Structure formats: structure tokens, C-alpha cells
């Protein structure tokens, strides 16, 4: 009889603890704020990629538009901003080209690294662009 009451009390206590932690996890605003900041960095990165490459219409695979067949993409907070990775291509007949954007806290371009030999001549004209063959 005492063991059965002890089990009920233990189960009730564990249930209360789980409910408390679940409630705290649900109402915690920090993950939502971080997600909004990540989305803002990716959206700004898309625009900066278009503006920097200036190759017309491109398809982009990133964390907001994932395509696992192409590859994984990431958005990371770094000490003084963000790093956004992904892939782009100029059309359906083009290969996917990986890119890595480094942005500051104000979402301004610090560095763009792409692997696209067609852009080798542009690397010398743009100080923030690094083109890998």
C-alpha cells in the first residue's frame, strides 16, 4: 500500500516538473528572436549575393529554401555578425556553385567567397569578393 502511494506521488511530481519545463520552453522568446535574426541575415545575404555577383537571375538554395539534393546550407552567428552559406546557379543548365557570405551585425557584406570560375575576372574588381576556381 505504501509503495503504491509513493509511486503516485513520484509520478505526480515528475509530471509537474515536466509540465513546468515544457511551459518554460514554450514561452521562452529567445529561440524565436534568434530565428527572426537568422531569417533577416539570410534575406539580406540573398540580396547582397545578387548585388555583388550581378549575373542576372539566379536560383539560390539556402536555409530558407533548402534543397538537400544540392547540399546543406547554414546560417551561423559569429563574433561580429553572421555567416550564411548556400548554393546558386544561373539557370537549369548551370552547375550549383557554393557560396559563403560573411556579414557584420548591421547585415553589411564583409566577405563573399564563391566557387565559380566564370567570375574570376570580377574578383580583382570587388574587394570583398573571393572567387575559387
C-alpha positions in Angstrom: 0.0 0.0 0.0 2.8 2.4 0.9 4.6 1.6 -2.3 1.6 2.4 -4.4 1.1 5.8 -2.7 4.8 6.5 -3.2 4.5 5.7 -6.9 1.6 8.1 -7.3 3.4 10.9 -5.5 6.6 10.3 -7.6 4.6 10.2 -10.8 2.7 13.4 -9.9 6.0 15.1 -9.0 7.7 14.1 -12.3 4.6 15.2 -14.2 4.6 18.6 -12.6 8.3 19.0 -13.3 7.8 18.1 -17.0 4.8 20.4 -17.3 6.9 23.3 -15.7 9.8 22.8 -18.1 7.6 22.4 -21.1 5.8 25.6 -20.2 9.1 27.5 -19.8 10.3 26.1 -23.2 7.1 27.2 -25.0 7.0 30.7 -23.6 10.8 31.4 -23.9 11.1 34.2 -26.5 14.9 33.8 -27.1 14.6 31.0 -29.8 12.0 33.0 -31.7 14.1 36.1 -31.6 17.2 34.2 -32.8 15.2 32.7 -35.6 14.0 36.1 -36.8 17.6 37.4 -36.7 18.7 34.4 -38.7 16.0 34.9 -41.3 16.9 38.6 -41.6 20.6 37.6 -42.2 19.7 35.1 -44.9 17.3 37.6 -46.7 20.0 40.3 -46.6 22.6 37.7 -47.8 20.4 36.9 -50.8 20.2 40.5 -51.8 23.9 41.0 -51.3 24.7 37.9 -53.3 22.6 39.3 -56.2 24.1 42.7 -56.0 27.7 41.5 -55.7 27.6 38.9 -58.4 25.5 40.9 -60.8 25.0 38.0 -63.2 21.2 38.4 -63.7 18.6 36.0 -62.4 20.0 33.2 -60.2 18.4 30.4 -58.2 19.5 30.2 -54.6 19.5 27.3 -52.2 19.9 28.5 -48.6 18.4 27.8 -45.1 15.1 29.4 -46.1 14.9 27.5 -49.3 16.7 24.2 -48.6 17.2 21.5 -51.3 19.1 18.6 -49.7 19.9 17.1 -53.2 22.1 20.1 -53.8 23.7 20.3 -50.4 23.3 21.6 -46.9 23.2 25.3 -46.1 23.8 27.0 -42.8 23.5 30.3 -41.0 25.8 30.9 -38.0 26.2 33.7 -35.6 29.9 34.7 -35.4 31.6 37.2 -33.1 30.8 40.3 -35.1 27.9 39.2 -37.4 26.7 36.3 -39.4 28.0 33.6 -41.8 25.5 32.4 -44.4 26.2 29.5 -46.8 24.4 28.0 -49.7 24.4 27.4 -53.4 23.4 29.3 -56.5 23.2 28.7 -60.2 22.4 31.0 -63.2 20.0 28.6 -64.9 18.8 25.0 -65.1 21.8 24.0 -67.3 24.4 25.6 -64.9 26.1 23.7 -62.1 25.4 24.6 -58.5 28.1 26.9 -57.1 28.7 27.1 -53.3 29.0 30.4 -51.6 29.8 31.7 -48.1 28.8 35.2 -47.1 30.2 36.9 -44.0 28.0 39.8 -42.8 28.5 42.3 -39.9 26.0 43.0 -37.2 24.3 45.6 -39.5 24.0 42.9 -42.2 26.5 44.6 -44.5 28.8 42.5 -46.6 32.3 41.8 -45.2 33.3 39.0 -47.4 31.8 36.7 -50.1 33.5 33.5 -51.2 32.2 31.7 -54.2 33.4 28.7 -56.2 32.6 29.8 -59.8 35.4 30.1 -62.4 33.3 32.2 -64.6 33.7 35.1 -62.1 37.5 35.0 -61.8 37.8 38.4 -63.6 35.4 40.1 -61.2 37.4 39.1 -58.1 40.1 41.8 -58.7 37.4 44.5 -59.2 35.5 43.8 -56.0 37.5 43.9 -52.7 35.0 41.8 -50.7 34.7 39.0 -53.4 36.9 35.9 -53.4 36.5 33.5 -56.2 37.8 30.0 -56.0 38.2 28.1 -59.3 
